[in-house]
């Protein structure tokens, strides 16, 4: 899942989803507020014991010091929930085609192939 950029300003409420080791620590998705925008980074207050979360302005990637702990930034909770539903659908598709014993009808294979081919052609242009 790529991080999508969106317009930001100080005082703006955003929504953060834990990634990496933060998910193991039981951290839940939570709201935050952009507190500072500097030249390279912007900072989000998430009521954390470790202080504000730091993100790169150019990429919106989390720029914390932890090796494998991260936050994924969303403009609001609705966008986060949409992405979560999209990931669940992608996982269901992967699981459907992962089952080697499943006999997939030709119509489904052809339909999926055409959708993917059209997407690849759009990306190439």
Secondary structure per residue as TSV (DSSP state, phi and psi in degrees):
chain	resnum	aa	ss	phi	psi
A	1	X	-	360.0	121.4
A	2	X	-	-85.9	146.0
A	3	X	-	-78.3	128.0
A	4	X	-	-99.7	133.3
A	5	X	-	-80.1	154.1
A	6	X	-	-151.6	161.1
A	7	X	-	-62.0	138.7
A	8	X	-	-128.6	154.9
A	9	X	-	-155.1	156.2
A	10	X	T	-62.4	135.9
A	11	X	T	91.6	-8.2
A	12	X	-	-72.2	136.0
A	13	X	E	-83.7	137.6
A	14	X	E	-132.8	176.0
A	15	X	E	-128.3	133.8
A	16	X	E	-120.3	139.1
A	17	X	E	-117.3	130.1
A	18	X	E	-70.1	150.0
A	19	X	E	-140.3	165.3
A	20	X	E	63.4	-138.0
A	21	X	H	-67.2	-20.8
A	22	X	H	-62.3	-29.7
A	23	X	H	-70.0	-33.1
A	24	X	H	-69.2	-28.2
A	25	X	T	-82.4	6.5
A	26	X	T	78.3	15.4
A	27	X	-	-70.4	140.6
A	28	X	-	-107.7	157.0
A	29	X	-	-57.1	143.3
A	30	X	E	-151.5	157.7
A	31	X	E	-78.2	157.9
A	32	X	E	-148.5	171.5
A	33	X	E	-130.9	131.3
A	34	X	E	-70.9	121.6
A	35	X	E	-103.9	-24.4
A	36	X	E	-156.4	139.7
A	37	X	E	-123.8	116.4
A	38	X	-	-107.6	-166.2
A	39	X	S	-68.2	-45.9
A	40	X	S	-106.4	-27.1
A	41	X	E	-129.7	160.3
A	42	X	E	-130.7	157.3
A	43	X	E	-122.3	141.6
A	44	X	E	-125.4	125.7
A	45	X	E	-83.0	121.6
A	46	X	-	-124.2	21.9
A	47	X	-	52.4	49.0
A	48	X	-	-101.1	150.2
A	49	X	T	-66.1	-19.9
A	50	X	T	-97.1	5.7
A	51	X	-	94.5	-158.7
A	52	X	-	-76.4	150.6
A	53	X	E	-87.6	138.7
A	54	X	E	-109.9	132.9
A	55	X	E	-127.2	147.3
A	56	X	E	-76.5	133.2
A	57	X	T	-65.3	-39.9
A	58	X	T	-68.2	-35.4
A	59	X	T	-118.3	-14.6
A	60	X	-	64.9	15.8
A	61	X	-	-77.2	142.7
A	62	X	B	-63.8	135.2
A	63	X	-	-118.3	35.0
A	64	X	-	-72.6	170.2
A	65	X	S	-87.0	-17.7
A	66	X	S	-67.6	144.0
A	67	X	S	-61.3	-50.4
A	68	X	S	-131.6	30.2
A	69	X	E	-113.1	139.4
A	70	X	E	-156.3	166.1
A	71	X	E	-125.9	140.7
A	72	X	E	-105.8	129.8
A	73	X	E	-99.1	134.7
A	74	X	E	-128.4	151.3
A	75	X	S	-68.4	-25.3
A	76	X	S	-163.6	172.4
A	77	X	H	-67.1	-33.7
A	78	X	H	-62.1	-42.3
A	79	X	H	-64.0	-40.2
A	80	X	H	-60.5	-46.2
A	81	X	H	-65.7	-37.3
A	82	X	H	-61.2	-45.2
A	83	X	H	-65.1	-38.4
A	84	X	H	-62.5	-44.0
A	85	X	H	-64.5	-39.3
A	86	X	H	-62.4	-42.9
A	87	X	H	-65.5	-37.5
A	88	X	H	-64.2	-40.1
A	89	X	H	-66.1	-43.5
A	90	X	H	-60.2	-40.5
A	91	X	H	-65.0	-39.8
A	92	X	H	-63.0	-39.6
A	93	X	H	-64.7	-45.2
A	94	X	H	-58.4	-46.0
A	95	X	H	-65.4	-35.8
A	96	X	H	-61.0	-46.4
A	97	X	H	-85.3	-12.2
A	98	X	H	-74.5	-26.3
A	99	X	-	-74.7	103.3
A	100	X	T	-66.7	-25.5
A	101	X	T	-78.7	-13.5
A	102	X	-	-74.6	132.9
A	103	X	-	-93.2	104.9
A	104	X	-	-88.5	123.2
A	105	X	-	-59.7	146.3
A	106	X	H	-58.2	-35.2
A	107	X	H	-61.1	-40.7
A	108	X	H	-68.3	-45.9
A	109	X	H	-58.9	-47.3
A	110	X	H	-63.9	-41.7
A	111	X	H	-63.9	-45.8
A	112	X	H	-64.6	-42.2
A	113	X	H	-58.9	-45.2
A	114	X	H	-64.6	-39.5
A	115	X	H	-62.5	-45.1
A	116	X	H	-66.6	-43.2
A	117	X	H	-60.8	-43.0
A	118	X	H	-63.4	-39.7
A	119	X	H	-65.4	-43.3
A	120	X	H	-63.6	-41.4
A	121	X	H	-64.6	-38.0
A	122	X	H	-64.9	-40.4
A	123	X	H	-66.6	-32.4
A	124	X	H	-71.3	-26.8
A	125	X	-	-86.5	360.0
